[in-house]
Amino acid sequence: MNTNKIPALHPDIIWRILDDGAVIVTPRAGNVRVLNRVGTAIWQLIDGQRSLAEIESQLIHTYDVPVNQARSDLSSFMEELARRDMIVWKNENQQPSG
């Protein structure tokens, strides 16, 4: 996982935070993803400004998990979101790309 990558929310998604998580929908593809508490916390950190390294650091601090576990779990989660077109990647000083 390239921790310098910066994720941003895909512009076409619809999402809502609920009491116990979040629901994300990609209308064109018909993908729906329900997030648990940790997934929702990560989702809320995806702002097009924070790098994966910054998100990882926040997870380690908030949930007191080992670095390797945080990195592995975050990588898998982000790959899934990207595969479902729920996020896009951008490099620093660039617009999001799909």
N, C-alpha and C positions, 0 to 999 in steps of 0.2 A: 504494500500500500504506500503510495506516494503521499506522505503527510503534508506536503506543501500544497496539494490540491485544495481548491476551495469549492465546496458544494453550494448550490443555490436552488431554491424551489423552482420547479418547472412552472413557467407562466400559465399553463393551461389547466393546472390542477385545481381541485376544490377540496378544501379540508376544514375540519372543525375539531376543536379540542373539547372533549367531554370530561365528565367527572373522573373517570378511571382510565383515560387514554385519549386517543385521537382516531379519526377516520379520514382517510385520504382517498380521493377518487380521481382517476384520469378519464374524463368523459369520452375522448376520442377512442381510446383503447378499451374502455370498459373495465379497467383495473381498479380494484378496491383493496385497500390495505387497512387493517385495524391495528393500531399500535398499543402496546402495553405502556405502563408508566415510564419505563426506561426509554423505550422507543420514542415516546412523546417528548421526553426531556431532550433527546438528541434532535428530534424534529424541530423543536423550538430554538435550538442552537444553530440551525442551518439558516443563515441569513445572507449568504453571498459575500460576507466579509471575513468570517472565521475560517481558518484552514482546518484540515482534519487534525493536525497536531494540536490546535487550540481546543477543538471539541474533545479530543482524546484526553487532554490534560484536565478539562472540566469534569469528564466522567470519572477519572481516577480520583480526583479530589472529592467529588460529591458522593460517589458510591464506594470509595475505599477498596478498589479492585486492583490487582496486579497489572502492571503495564502490558505484559504479553496478552492477558485476557482482554483488557480494554481494547487493545489494537486489533486483535483477532475478531472480536465481536463487532466492533465498529466497522471494520473492513467488510465483513459479511453483510451487515445491515445496509451499508452504503451501496454495495454492489447490487443488492436486491432492489433498492430504491431506484438506482440508475437503470437497471434492466427493465423496470416497470415504468420508466419515463416519469418518475415522480420528482427527480432532481436532475439538474444539469451541472456540468463542471465548468469552472472558469479558472484561469490563472490570474495571479495578481495583475492589476491594471488592465484587465480585459473584461469584455462583456461575457455573460454566461453563454456556453455553447452546449448543444444537445448531442 
